[in-house]
């Protein structure tokens, strides 16, 4: 049996605007992971999947259009394999459709496990490219940030551009302590992404101005991370949330949790990911963390998690 895993992720700031060429900052969540296990299948069984967290069990032959069937076949083709009898078991500790990169993590774990089973080493860039192609078919216009931060497993500065994105490691002067509140509302990434696309097409001047403001904010956040200025970073997270509300991807549940976190002493709070549900994050101190966690639960969070983004040397 061959196994592999991949982390979840959080976008600290810049979501949605990143699809339109502005920068974003994202970090992996090493303690929350997706897992893939591969073992030989019976002769002639083909490629089969068992995914209890998804409530699914299927074969690539029976559901060739399934995103993970397509990803597995694309990966096997890249590895020089085609017809192969394997059973793939997938599980994840990452809330699904929550903005924490569950899809990219499951895809990355799958690609890594297949490569390990075949005995071929794939660079993070290759893994990210395979997963991005899959997410593009499924989500429509993903930014590419999820697959990138998950495959590289490091905090990154990301700018979408052609022919390849700009990816830089970040300098994080002091560890970030985050509390994540899950609204319990699930929204497929493609839905808010598509709605923003429609809004942008209908009123490009307004949306481009909002995206510009997000981009400027993200650049200031990079400096705050590099200098360890947590209060400034918190204020920038609040400002990013206000812009995301104007862009139209927030929700009453997200706004209730972000407000509760701020009242309880968080330095800043915002949604993370595509929005319309999923999760929010709050930047806290060790002193304020218990109060913020309690406030989120009292405000109706379905799940509350603590995550630490470690300090790094960066580039």
DORO-997833 format. One record per residue (C-alpha): residue in three letters; chain; x, z, y. Coordinates in nm, 4 decimals, always signed. Example, Ala and Ser with C-alpha at 12.3 -4.5 7.8 and 13.67 -1.06 7.14 Angstrom:
residues 2
<atom residu="ALA" chaine="A" x="+1.2300" z="+0.7800" y="-0.4500"/>
<atom residu="SER" chaine="A" x="+1.3670" z="+0.7140" y="-0.1060"/>
END
This chain:
residues 315
<atom residu="UNK" chaine="A" x="+0.0000" z="+0.0000" y="+0.0000"/>
<atom residu="UNK" chaine="A" x="+0.1231" z="-0.0872" y="+0.3511"/>
<atom residu="UNK" chaine="A" x="+0.0132" z="+0.1044" y="+0.6594"/>
<atom residu="UNK" chaine="A" x="+0.0468" z="+0.0633" y="+1.0349"/>
<atom residu="UNK" chaine="A" x="-0.1082" z="+0.2157" y="+1.3445"/>
<atom residu="UNK" chaine="A" x="-0.1463" z="+0.1530" y="+1.7164"/>
<atom residu="UNK" chaine="A" x="-0.2375" z="+0.3766" y="+2.0116"/>
<atom residu="UNK" chaine="A" x="-0.5338" z="+0.3800" y="+2.2396"/>
<atom residu="UNK" chaine="A" x="-0.4836" z="+0.3288" y="+2.6108"/>
<atom residu="UNK" chaine="A" x="-0.6131" z="+0.4205" y="+2.9517"/>
<atom residu="UNK" chaine="A" x="-0.6056" z="+0.2092" y="+3.2645"/>
<atom residu="UNK" chaine="A" x="-0.4974" z="+0.4448" y="+3.5402"/>
<atom residu="UNK" chaine="A" x="-0.5966" z="+0.2033" y="+3.8144"/>
<atom residu="UNK" chaine="A" x="-0.6591" z="-0.1651" y="+3.8777"/>
<atom residu="UNK" chaine="A" x="-0.9185" z="-0.2641" y="+3.6168"/>
<atom residu="UNK" chaine="A" x="-1.1291" z="-0.5748" y="+3.6866"/>
<atom residu="UNK" chaine="A" x="-0.9143" z="-0.6778" y="+3.9848"/>
<atom residu="UNK" chaine="A" x="-0.6346" z="-0.7339" y="+3.7310"/>
<atom residu="UNK" chaine="A" x="-0.8355" z="-1.0230" y="+3.5844"/>
<atom residu="UNK" chaine="A" x="-0.7983" z="-1.1952" y="+3.9235"/>
<atom residu="UNK" chaine="A" x="-0.4229" z="-1.1614" y="+3.9612"/>
<atom residu="UNK" chaine="A" x="-0.3897" z="-0.8157" y="+4.1136"/>
<atom residu="UNK" chaine="A" x="-0.1683" z="-0.5501" y="+3.9531"/>
<atom residu="UNK" chaine="A" x="-0.2855" z="-0.2738" y="+3.7242"/>
<atom residu="UNK" chaine="A" x="-0.1254" z="+0.0345" y="+3.5722"/>
<atom residu="UNK" chaine="A" x="-0.1975" z="+0.1390" y="+3.2163"/>
<atom residu="UNK" chaine="A" x="-0.0584" z="+0.3916" y="+2.9721"/>
<atom residu="UNK" chaine="A" x="-0.0802" z="+0.4358" y="+2.5941"/>
<atom residu="UNK" chaine="A" x="-0.2401" z="+0.7393" y="+2.4339"/>
<atom residu="UNK" chaine="A" x="-0.0069" z="+0.8179" y="+2.1476"/>
<atom residu="UNK" chaine="A" x="-0.2238" z="+1.0959" y="+2.0057"/>
<atom residu="UNK" chaine="A" x="-0.5294" z="+0.8719" y="+1.9660"/>
<atom residu="UNK" chaine="A" x="-0.4645" z="+0.5894" y="+1.7228"/>
<atom residu="UNK" chaine="A" x="-0.6170" z="+0.3178" y="+1.5064"/>
<atom residu="UNK" chaine="A" x="-0.4921" z="+0.2630" y="+1.1510"/>
<atom residu="UNK" chaine="A" x="-0.4769" z="-0.0267" y="+0.9070"/>
<atom residu="UNK" chaine="A" x="-0.3943" z="+0.0050" y="+0.5374"/>
<atom residu="UNK" chaine="A" x="-0.3390" z="-0.2979" y="+0.3171"/>
<atom residu="UNK" chaine="A" x="-0.3299" z="-0.3170" y="-0.0599"/>
<atom residu="UNK" chaine="A" x="-0.3372" z="-0.6114" y="-0.3010"/>
<atom residu="UNK" chaine="A" x="-0.6838" z="-0.7331" y="-0.3959"/>
<atom residu="UNK" chaine="A" x="-0.7976" z="-0.8622" y="-0.7290"/>
<atom residu="UNK" chaine="A" x="-0.7104" z="-1.2212" y="-0.8214"/>
<atom residu="UNK" chaine="A" x="-0.9364" z="-1.4580" y="-0.6331"/>
<atom residu="UNK" chaine="A" x="-1.0906" z="-1.1798" y="-0.4232"/>
<atom residu="UNK" chaine="A" x="-0.9618" z="-1.3246" y="-0.0995"/>
<atom residu="UNK" chaine="A" x="-0.9283" z="-1.1206" y="+0.2176"/>
<atom residu="UNK" chaine="A" x="-1.1619" z="-0.8225" y="+0.2322"/>
<atom residu="UNK" chaine="A" x="-1.2205" z="-0.5574" y="+0.4995"/>
<atom residu="UNK" chaine="A" x="-1.3533" z="-0.2034" y="+0.4826"/>
<atom residu="UNK" chaine="A" x="-1.4153" z="-0.0398" y="+0.8214"/>
<atom residu="UNK" chaine="A" x="-1.6182" z="+0.2832" y="+0.7918"/>
<atom residu="UNK" chaine="A" x="-1.5882" z="+0.3614" y="+1.1646"/>
<atom residu="UNK" chaine="A" x="-1.7555" z="+0.0278" y="+1.2378"/>
<atom residu="UNK" chaine="A" x="-2.0046" z="+0.0765" y="+0.9547"/>
<atom residu="UNK" chaine="A" x="-1.8926" z="-0.2574" y="+0.8128"/>
<atom residu="UNK" chaine="A" x="-1.7554" z="-0.4070" y="+0.4959"/>
<atom residu="UNK" chaine="A" x="-1.7038" z="-0.7819" y="+0.4705"/>
<atom residu="UNK" chaine="A" x="-1.4851" z="-1.0657" y="+0.3490"/>
<atom residu="UNK" chaine="A" x="-1.3113" z="-1.3266" y="+0.5589"/>
<atom residu="UNK" chaine="A" x="-1.4743" z="-1.5978" y="+0.3489"/>
<atom residu="UNK" chaine="A" x="-1.8198" z="-1.4474" y="+0.3959"/>
<atom residu="UNK" chaine="A" x="-1.7788" z="-1.3809" y="+0.7692"/>
<atom residu="UNK" chaine="A" x="-1.5115" z="-1.6218" y="+0.8931"/>
<atom residu="UNK" chaine="A" x="-1.6343" z="-1.5852" y="+1.2534"/>
<atom residu="UNK" chaine="A" x="-1.5780" z="-1.2082" y="+1.2581"/>
<atom residu="UNK" chaine="A" x="-1.3101" z="-1.1329" y="+1.5219"/>
<atom residu="UNK" chaine="A" x="-1.0963" z="-0.9417" y="+1.2718"/>
<atom residu="UNK" chaine="A" x="-1.1339" z="-1.2164" y="+1.0101"/>
<atom residu="UNK" chaine="A" x="-1.0112" z="-1.4671" y="+1.2671"/>
<atom residu="UNK" chaine="A" x="-0.7278" z="-1.2385" y="+1.3775"/>
<atom residu="UNK" chaine="A" x="-0.6136" z="-1.1756" y="+1.0204"/>
<atom residu="UNK" chaine="A" x="-0.6136" z="-1.5443" y="+0.9390"/>
<atom residu="UNK" chaine="A" x="-0.4268" z="-1.6318" y="+1.2598"/>
<atom residu="UNK" chaine="A" x="-0.1699" z="-1.3626" y="+1.1819"/>
<atom residu="UNK" chaine="A" x="-0.1255" z="-1.4785" y="+0.8234"/>
<atom residu="UNK" chaine="A" x="-0.0797" z="-1.8361" y="+0.9467"/>
<atom residu="UNK" chaine="A" x="+0.1862" z="-1.7138" y="+1.1900"/>
<atom residu="UNK" chaine="A" x="+0.3534" z="-1.5371" y="+0.8959"/>
<atom residu="UNK" chaine="A" x="+0.3460" z="-1.8518" y="+0.6821"/>
<atom residu="UNK" chaine="A" x="+0.0673" z="-1.7292" y="+0.4546"/>
<atom residu="UNK" chaine="A" x="-0.2783" z="-1.8731" y="+0.3977"/>
<atom residu="UNK" chaine="A" x="-0.4703" z="-1.7936" y="+0.0804"/>
<atom residu="UNK" chaine="A" x="-0.3983" z="-1.4327" y="-0.0080"/>
<atom residu="UNK" chaine="A" x="-0.5849" z="-1.1572" y="-0.1931"/>
<atom residu="UNK" chaine="A" x="-0.5796" z="-0.8389" y="+0.0125"/>
<atom residu="UNK" chaine="A" x="-0.8020" z="-0.5432" y="+0.0907"/>
<atom residu="UNK" chaine="A" x="-0.7720" z="-0.4135" y="+0.4476"/>
<atom residu="UNK" chaine="A" x="-0.8980" z="-0.0641" y="+0.5335"/>
<atom residu="UNK" chaine="A" x="-0.9422" z="+0.0094" y="+0.9027"/>
<atom residu="UNK" chaine="A" x="-1.0141" z="+0.3376" y="+1.0744"/>
<atom residu="UNK" chaine="A" x="-0.9772" z="+0.4699" y="+1.4276"/>
<atom residu="UNK" chaine="A" x="-0.9725" z="+0.7987" y="+1.6150"/>
<atom residu="UNK" chaine="A" x="-1.0441" z="+0.6088" y="+1.9386"/>
<atom residu="UNK" chaine="A" x="-1.4048" z="+0.6019" y="+2.0617"/>
<atom residu="UNK" chaine="A" x="-1.5361" z="+0.2474" y="+2.0210"/>
<atom residu="UNK" chaine="A" x="-1.6439" z="+0.0481" y="+2.3289"/>
<atom residu="UNK" chaine="A" x="-1.5272" z="+0.3334" y="+2.5501"/>
<atom residu="UNK" chaine="A" x="-1.2590" z="+0.1739" y="+2.7669"/>
<atom residu="UNK" chaine="A" x="-0.9775" z="+0.3273" y="+2.5634"/>
<atom residu="UNK" chaine="A" x="-0.8599" z="+0.0059" y="+2.4012"/>
<atom residu="UNK" chaine="A" x="-1.0143" z="+0.0613" y="+2.0590"/>
<atom residu="UNK" chaine="A" x="-1.0482" z="-0.3112" y="+1.9919"/>
<atom residu="UNK" chaine="A" x="-0.6892" z="-0.3878" y="+2.0902"/>
<atom residu="UNK" chaine="A" x="-0.5635" z="-0.0896" y="+1.8902"/>
<atom residu="UNK" chaine="A" x="-0.7488" z="-0.1920" y="+1.5739"/>
<atom residu="UNK" chaine="A" x="-0.6280" z="-0.5493" y="+1.6183"/>
<atom residu="UNK" chaine="A" x="-0.2691" z="-0.4413" y="+1.6780"/>
<atom residu="UNK" chaine="A" x="-0.2729" z="-0.2097" y="+1.3752"/>
<atom residu="UNK" chaine="A" x="-0.4073" z="-0.4983" y="+1.1654"/>
<atom residu="UNK" chaine="A" x="-0.1390" z="-0.7409" y="+1.2834"/>
<atom residu="UNK" chaine="A" x="+0.1373" z="-0.4845" y="+1.2304"/>
<atom residu="UNK" chaine="A" x="+0.0145" z="-0.3971" y="+0.8824"/>
<atom residu="UNK" chaine="A" x="-0.0094" z="-0.7616" y="+0.7751"/>
<atom residu="UNK" chaine="A" x="+0.3391" z="-0.8331" y="+0.9076"/>
<atom residu="UNK" chaine="A" x="+0.4801" z="-0.5274" y="+0.7293"/>
<atom residu="UNK" chaine="A" x="+0.3052" z="-0.6262" y="+0.4057"/>
<atom residu="UNK" chaine="A" x="+0.4518" z="-0.9768" y="+0.4213"/>
<atom residu="UNK" chaine="A" x="+0.7900" z="-0.8393" y="+0.5274"/>
<atom residu="UNK" chaine="A" x="+0.8194" z="-1.0214" y="+0.8584"/>
<atom residu="UNK" chaine="A" x="+0.9155" z="-0.8421" y="+1.1809"/>
<atom residu="UNK" chaine="A" x="+0.7045" z="-0.9400" y="+1.4801"/>
<atom residu="UNK" chaine="A" x="+0.8166" z="-0.8556" y="+1.8345"/>
<atom residu="UNK" chaine="A" x="+0.5695" z="-0.6661" y="+2.0525"/>
<atom residu="UNK" chaine="A" x="+0.5204" z="-0.9817" y="+2.2592"/>
<atom residu="UNK" chaine="A" x="+0.4124" z="-1.1746" y="+1.9485"/>
<atom residu="UNK" chaine="A" x="+0.1760" z="-0.8985" y="+1.8391"/>
<atom residu="UNK" chaine="A" x="+0.0259" z="-0.8820" y="+2.1882"/>
<atom residu="UNK" chaine="A" x="-0.0230" z="-1.2604" y="+2.1974"/>
<atom residu="UNK" chaine="A" x="-0.2064" z="-1.2684" y="+1.8644"/>
<atom residu="UNK" chaine="A" x="-0.4351" z="-0.9822" y="+1.9666"/>
<atom residu="UNK" chaine="A" x="-0.4966" z="-1.1348" y="+2.3095"/>
<atom residu="UNK" chaine="A" x="-0.6083" z="-1.4647" y="+2.1555"/>
<atom residu="UNK" chaine="A" x="-0.8560" z="-1.2707" y="+1.9437"/>
<atom residu="UNK" chaine="A" x="-0.9832" z="-1.0657" y="+2.2383"/>
<atom residu="UNK" chaine="A" x="-1.0194" z="-1.3791" y="+2.4465"/>
<atom residu="UNK" chaine="A" x="-1.2499" z="-1.5323" y="+2.1862"/>
<atom residu="UNK" chaine="A" x="-1.4531" z="-1.2132" y="+2.1675"/>
<atom residu="UNK" chaine="A" x="-1.4529" z="-1.0844" y="+2.5272"/>
<atom residu="UNK" chaine="A" x="-1.4395" z="-1.4100" y="+2.7242"/>
<atom residu="UNK" chaine="A" x="-1.1982" z="-1.3320" y="+3.0085"/>
<atom residu="UNK" chaine="A" x="-0.9993" z="-1.0180" y="+2.9204"/>
<atom residu="UNK" chaine="A" x="-0.7120" z="-0.9332" y="+3.1506"/>
<atom residu="UNK" chaine="A" x="-0.4557" z="-0.9053" y="+2.8717"/>
<atom residu="UNK" chaine="A" x="-0.3654" z="-0.5519" y="+2.9711"/>
<atom residu="UNK" chaine="A" x="-0.5140" z="-0.3776" y="+2.6656"/>
<atom residu="UNK" chaine="A" x="-0.3244" z="-0.5763" y="+2.4055"/>
<atom residu="UNK" chaine="A" x="-0.0058" z="-0.5538" y="+2.6130"/>
<atom residu="UNK" chaine="A" x="+0.0083" z="-0.1782" y="+2.6663"/>
<atom residu="UNK" chaine="A" x="-0.1020" z="-0.1098" y="+2.3089"/>
<atom residu="UNK" chaine="A" x="+0.1519" z="-0.3471" y="+2.1531"/>
<atom residu="UNK" chaine="A" x="+0.4405" z="-0.2234" y="+2.3717"/>
<atom residu="UNK" chaine="A" x="+0.3371" z="+0.1445" y="+2.3529"/>
<atom residu="UNK" chaine="A" x="+0.4644" z="+0.2276" y="+2.6991"/>
<atom residu="UNK" chaine="A" x="+0.3224" z="+0.2774" y="+3.0457"/>
<atom residu="UNK" chaine="A" x="+0.3329" z="-0.0555" y="+3.2235"/>
<atom residu="UNK" chaine="A" x="+0.2850" z="-0.2379" y="+3.5511"/>
<atom residu="UNK" chaine="A" x="+0.0869" z="-0.5483" y="+3.4643"/>
<atom residu="UNK" chaine="A" x="+0.0099" z="-0.8623" y="+3.6638"/>
<atom residu="UNK" chaine="A" x="-0.1813" z="-1.1437" y="+3.5005"/>
<atom residu="UNK" chaine="A" x="-0.0275" z="-1.4813" y="+3.5762"/>
<atom residu="UNK" chaine="A" x="+0.0547" z="-1.8123" y="+3.4108"/>
<atom residu="UNK" chaine="A" x="+0.2252" z="-1.9009" y="+3.1887"/>
<atom residu="UNK" chaine="A" x="+0.2948" z="-1.5365" y="+3.0991"/>
<atom residu="UNK" chaine="A" x="+0.1993" z="-1.2021" y="+3.2534"/>
<atom residu="UNK" chaine="A" x="+0.4430" z="-0.9928" y="+3.4535"/>
<atom residu="UNK" chaine="A" x="+0.5054" z="-0.6735" y="+3.2562"/>
<atom residu="UNK" chaine="A" x="+0.7330" z="-0.3997" y="+3.3846"/>
<atom residu="UNK" chaine="A" x="+0.7941" z="-0.0467" y="+3.2580"/>
<atom residu="UNK" chaine="A" x="+0.7000" z="+0.2216" y="+3.5057"/>
<atom residu="UNK" chaine="A" x="+0.8944" z="+0.5069" y="+3.6544"/>
<atom residu="UNK" chaine="A" x="+0.6834" z="+0.8208" y="+3.6123"/>
<atom residu="UNK" chaine="A" x="+0.8663" z="+1.1086" y="+3.7778"/>
<atom residu="UNK" chaine="A" x="+0.6509" z="+1.3889" y="+3.6367"/>
<atom residu="UNK" chaine="A" x="+0.4157" z="+1.4036" y="+3.3365"/>
<atom residu="UNK" chaine="A" x="+0.0518" z="+1.3305" y="+3.4083"/>
<atom residu="UNK" chaine="A" x="-0.2065" z="+1.5642" y="+3.2637"/>
<atom residu="UNK" chaine="A" x="-0.5371" z="+1.3857" y="+3.2185"/>
<atom residu="UNK" chaine="A" x="-0.8765" z="+1.4981" y="+3.0997"/>
<atom residu="UNK" chaine="A" x="-1.0913" z="+1.2208" y="+2.9567"/>
<atom residu="UNK" chaine="A" x="-1.4691" z="+1.2452" y="+2.9553"/>
<atom residu="UNK" chaine="A" x="-1.6678" z="+1.0151" y="+2.7285"/>
<atom residu="UNK" chaine="A" x="-2.0119" z="+0.9278" y="+2.8627"/>
<atom residu="UNK" chaine="A" x="-2.1356" z="+0.8463" y="+2.5134"/>
<atom residu="UNK" chaine="A" x="-2.2707" z="+0.5181" y="+2.6526"/>
<atom residu="UNK" chaine="A" x="-2.1305" z="+0.2136" y="+2.4765"/>
<atom residu="UNK" chaine="A" x="-2.0929" z="-0.1148" y="+2.6599"/>
<atom residu="UNK" chaine="A" x="-1.9132" z="-0.4178" y="+2.5192"/>
<atom residu="UNK" chaine="A" x="-1.6240" z="-0.5158" y="+2.7464"/>
<atom residu="UNK" chaine="A" x="-1.7498" z="-0.8714" y="+2.7843"/>
<atom residu="UNK" chaine="A" x="-2.0712" z="-0.7587" y="+2.9566"/>
<atom residu="UNK" chaine="A" x="-1.9314" z="-0.5977" y="+3.2753"/>
<atom residu="UNK" chaine="A" x="-1.6429" z="-0.8458" y="+3.2759"/>
<atom residu="UNK" chaine="A" x="-1.8951" z="-1.1292" y="+3.2688"/>
<atom residu="UNK" chaine="A" x="-2.1080" z="-0.9689" y="+3.5396"/>
<atom residu="UNK" chaine="A" x="-1.8061" z="-0.9397" y="+3.7690"/>
<atom residu="UNK" chaine="A" x="-1.7244" z="-1.3030" y="+3.7002"/>
<atom residu="UNK" chaine="A" x="-2.0765" z="-1.4053" y="+3.8003"/>
<atom residu="UNK" chaine="A" x="-2.0603" z="-1.1925" y="+4.1151"/>
<atom residu="UNK" chaine="A" x="-1.7258" z="-1.3423" y="+4.2082"/>
<atom residu="UNK" chaine="A" x="-1.8602" z="-1.6937" y="+4.1614"/>
<atom residu="UNK" chaine="A" x="-2.1635" z="-1.6157" y="+4.3771"/>
<atom residu="UNK" chaine="A" x="-1.9713" z="-1.4419" y="+4.6577"/>
<atom residu="UNK" chaine="A" x="-1.5974" z="-1.5053" y="+4.6182"/>
<atom residu="UNK" chaine="A" x="-1.5066" z="-1.3879" y="+4.9685"/>
<atom residu="UNK" chaine="A" x="-1.6565" z="-1.0410" y="+4.9143"/>
<atom residu="UNK" chaine="A" x="-1.5061" z="-0.9952" y="+4.5705"/>
<atom residu="UNK" chaine="A" x="-1.1633" z="-1.1226" y="+4.6696"/>
<atom residu="UNK" chaine="A" x="-1.1600" z="-0.8696" y="+4.9544"/>
<atom residu="UNK" chaine="A" x="-1.2482" z="-0.5894" y="+4.7114"/>
<atom residu="UNK" chaine="A" x="-0.9811" z="-0.7070" y="+4.4682"/>
<atom residu="UNK" chaine="A" x="-0.7253" z="-0.7108" y="+4.7515"/>
<atom residu="UNK" chaine="A" x="-0.8091" z="-0.3488" y="+4.8337"/>
<atom residu="UNK" chaine="A" x="-0.7661" z="-0.2533" y="+4.4690"/>
<atom residu="UNK" chaine="A" x="-0.4313" z="-0.4317" y="+4.4561"/>
<atom residu="UNK" chaine="A" x="-0.3018" z="-0.2470" y="+4.7628"/>
<atom residu="UNK" chaine="A" x="-0.4173" z="+0.0831" y="+4.6154"/>
<atom residu="UNK" chaine="A" x="-0.2400" z="+0.0130" y="+4.2855"/>
<atom residu="UNK" chaine="A" x="+0.0867" z="-0.0562" y="+4.4666"/>
<atom residu="UNK" chaine="A" x="+0.0575" z="+0.2805" y="+4.6412"/>
<atom residu="UNK" chaine="A" x="-0.0175" z="+0.4441" y="+4.3067"/>
<atom residu="UNK" chaine="A" x="+0.3050" z="+0.3032" y="+4.1625"/>
<atom residu="UNK" chaine="A" x="+0.5011" z="+0.4707" y="+4.4406"/>
<atom residu="UNK" chaine="A" x="+0.3114" z="+0.7970" y="+4.3882"/>
<atom residu="UNK" chaine="A" x="+0.4028" z="+0.7892" y="+4.0183"/>
<atom residu="UNK" chaine="A" x="+0.7669" z="+0.7175" y="+4.0968"/>
<atom residu="UNK" chaine="A" x="+0.7902" z="+1.0078" y="+4.3411"/>
<atom residu="UNK" chaine="A" x="+0.5783" z="+1.2533" y="+4.1450"/>
<atom residu="UNK" chaine="A" x="+0.3208" z="+1.2833" y="+4.4247"/>
<atom residu="UNK" chaine="A" x="+0.0209" z="+1.4001" y="+4.2196"/>
<atom residu="UNK" chaine="A" x="-0.2098" z="+1.4788" y="+4.5163"/>
<atom residu="UNK" chaine="A" x="-0.1620" z="+1.1268" y="+4.6533"/>
<atom residu="UNK" chaine="A" x="-0.2201" z="+0.9768" y="+4.3112"/>
<atom residu="UNK" chaine="A" x="-0.5406" z="+1.1766" y="+4.2778"/>
<atom residu="UNK" chaine="A" x="-0.6687" z="+1.0521" y="+4.6125"/>
<atom residu="UNK" chaine="A" x="-0.5903" z="+0.6953" y="+4.5096"/>
<atom residu="UNK" chaine="A" x="-0.7839" z="+0.7395" y="+4.1850"/>
<atom residu="UNK" chaine="A" x="-1.0846" z="+0.8534" y="+4.3895"/>
<atom residu="UNK" chaine="A" x="-1.0495" z="+0.5505" y="+4.6160"/>
<atom residu="UNK" chaine="A" x="-1.0267" z="+0.3192" y="+4.3154"/>
<atom residu="UNK" chaine="A" x="-1.3501" z="+0.4655" y="+4.1792"/>
<atom residu="UNK" chaine="A" x="-1.5256" z="+0.3950" y="+4.5093"/>
<atom residu="UNK" chaine="A" x="-1.4130" z="+0.0324" y="+4.4938"/>
<atom residu="UNK" chaine="A" x="-1.5237" z="-0.0011" y="+4.1309"/>
<atom residu="UNK" chaine="A" x="-1.8667" z="+0.1213" y="+4.2368"/>
<atom residu="UNK" chaine="A" x="-1.8773" z="-0.1538" y="+4.4991"/>
<atom residu="UNK" chaine="A" x="-1.7633" z="-0.4094" y="+4.2416"/>
<atom residu="UNK" chaine="A" x="-2.0632" z="-0.3029" y="+4.0348"/>
<atom residu="UNK" chaine="A" x="-1.9113" z="-0.1680" y="+3.7125"/>
<atom residu="UNK" chaine="A" x="-1.9773" z="+0.2040" y="+3.7453"/>
<atom residu="UNK" chaine="A" x="-2.2857" z="+0.3840" y="+3.6126"/>
<atom residu="UNK" chaine="A" x="-2.4831" z="+0.7025" y="+3.6824"/>
<atom residu="UNK" chaine="A" x="-2.3212" z="+0.8709" y="+3.3832"/>
<atom residu="UNK" chaine="A" x="-1.9704" z="+0.7869" y="+3.5016"/>
<atom residu="UNK" chaine="A" x="-2.0439" z="+0.9007" y="+3.8552"/>
<atom residu="UNK" chaine="A" x="-2.1929" z="+1.2270" y="+3.7319"/>
<atom residu="UNK" chaine="A" x="-1.8780" z="+1.3040" y="+3.5321"/>
<atom residu="UNK" chaine="A" x="-1.6330" z="+1.2036" y="+3.8057"/>
<atom residu="UNK" chaine="A" x="-1.8196" z="+1.4184" y="+4.0585"/>
<atom residu="UNK" chaine="A" x="-1.8239" z="+1.7153" y="+3.8204"/>
<atom residu="UNK" chaine="A" x="-1.4496" z="+1.6821" y="+3.7607"/>
<atom residu="UNK" chaine="A" x="-1.3728" z="+1.6792" y="+4.1321"/>
<atom residu="UNK" chaine="A" x="-1.5907" z="+1.9832" y="+4.1987"/>
<atom residu="UNK" chaine="A" x="-1.4062" z="+2.1687" y="+3.9217"/>
<atom residu="UNK" chaine="A" x="-1.0684" z="+2.1088" y="+4.0825"/>
<atom residu="UNK" chaine="A" x="-0.9448" z="+1.7695" y="+3.9567"/>
<atom residu="UNK" chaine="A" x="-0.6979" z="+1.5996" y="+4.1884"/>
<atom residu="UNK" chaine="A" x="-0.8874" z="+1.2747" y="+4.1403"/>
<atom residu="UNK" chaine="A" x="-1.1232" z="+1.1057" y="+3.8966"/>
<atom residu="UNK" chaine="A" x="-1.2420" z="+0.7543" y="+3.8133"/>
<atom residu="UNK" chaine="A" x="-1.3831" z="+0.5416" y="+3.5367"/>
<atom residu="UNK" chaine="A" x="-1.1284" z="+0.3819" y="+3.3076"/>
<atom residu="UNK" chaine="A" x="-1.1811" z="+0.0453" y="+3.1460"/>
<atom residu="UNK" chaine="A" x="-1.4593" z="-0.2062" y="+3.1795"/>
<atom residu="UNK" chaine="A" x="-1.7226" z="+0.0414" y="+3.2947"/>
<atom residu="UNK" chaine="A" x="-2.1028" z="+0.0540" y="+3.2546"/>
<atom residu="UNK" chaine="A" x="-2.0310" z="+0.3490" y="+3.0251"/>
<atom residu="UNK" chaine="A" x="-1.7282" z="+0.4394" y="+2.8201"/>
<atom residu="UNK" chaine="A" x="-1.4917" z="+0.6949" y="+2.9648"/>
<atom residu="UNK" chaine="A" x="-1.3655" z="+0.8398" y="+3.2876"/>
<atom residu="UNK" chaine="A" x="-1.0366" z="+1.0159" y="+3.3517"/>
<atom residu="UNK" chaine="A" x="-0.9501" z="+1.3085" y="+3.5729"/>
<atom residu="UNK" chaine="A" x="-0.6019" z="+1.3967" y="+3.6948"/>
<atom residu="UNK" chaine="A" x="-0.5618" z="+1.7728" y="+3.6567"/>
<atom residu="UNK" chaine="A" x="-0.3059" z="+2.0517" y="+3.6693"/>
<atom residu="UNK" chaine="A" x="-0.2531" z="+2.3043" y="+3.3896"/>
<atom residu="UNK" chaine="A" x="-0.4415" z="+2.5544" y="+3.6044"/>
<atom residu="UNK" chaine="A" x="-0.7454" z="+2.3314" y="+3.6678"/>
<atom residu="UNK" chaine="A" x="-0.7623" z="+2.1735" y="+3.3221"/>
<atom residu="UNK" chaine="A" x="-0.9891" z="+2.4349" y="+3.1539"/>
<atom residu="UNK" chaine="A" x="-1.2381" z="+2.4311" y="+3.4417"/>
<atom residu="UNK" chaine="A" x="-1.2495" z="+2.0508" y="+3.4478"/>
<atom residu="UNK" chaine="A" x="-1.3004" z="+2.0293" y="+3.0723"/>
<atom residu="UNK" chaine="A" x="-1.5822" z="+2.2834" y="+3.0918"/>
<atom residu="UNK" chaine="A" x="-1.7434" z="+2.1043" y="+3.3866"/>
<atom residu="UNK" chaine="A" x="-1.7423" z="+1.7716" y="+3.2023"/>
<atom residu="UNK" chaine="A" x="-1.9108" z="+1.9228" y="+2.8999"/>
<atom residu="UNK" chaine="A" x="-2.1714" z="+2.0879" y="+3.1197"/>
<atom residu="UNK" chaine="A" x="-2.2284" z="+1.7551" y="+3.2966"/>
<atom residu="UNK" chaine="A" x="-2.3163" z="+1.5899" y="+2.9664"/>
<atom residu="UNK" chaine="A" x="-1.9906" z="+1.4395" y="+2.8383"/>
<atom residu="UNK" chaine="A" x="-2.0293" z="+1.3428" y="+2.4733"/>
<atom residu="UNK" chaine="A" x="-1.6618" z="+1.4166" y="+2.4125"/>
<atom residu="UNK" chaine="A" x="-1.3812" z="+1.5643" y="+2.6189"/>
<atom residu="UNK" chaine="A" x="-1.0163" z="+1.4936" y="+2.5420"/>
<atom residu="UNK" chaine="A" x="-0.6877" z="+1.5960" y="+2.6987"/>
<atom residu="UNK" chaine="A" x="-0.4039" z="+1.3455" y="+2.7200"/>
<atom residu="UNK" chaine="A" x="-0.0543" z="+1.3633" y="+2.8617"/>
<atom residu="UNK" chaine="A" x="+0.1343" z="+1.0628" y="+2.9950"/>
<atom residu="UNK" chaine="A" x="+0.5013" z="+1.1576" y="+2.9685"/>
<atom residu="UNK" chaine="A" x="+0.7591" z="+1.1133" y="+3.2408"/>
<atom residu="UNK" chaine="A" x="+0.9716" z="+0.8020" y="+3.2009"/>
<atom residu="UNK" chaine="A" x="+1.2846" z="+0.6508" y="+3.3426"/>
<atom residu="UNK" chaine="A" x="+1.1063" z="+0.3208" y="+3.4032"/>
<atom residu="UNK" chaine="A" x="+1.2939" z="+0.0126" y="+3.5201"/>
END
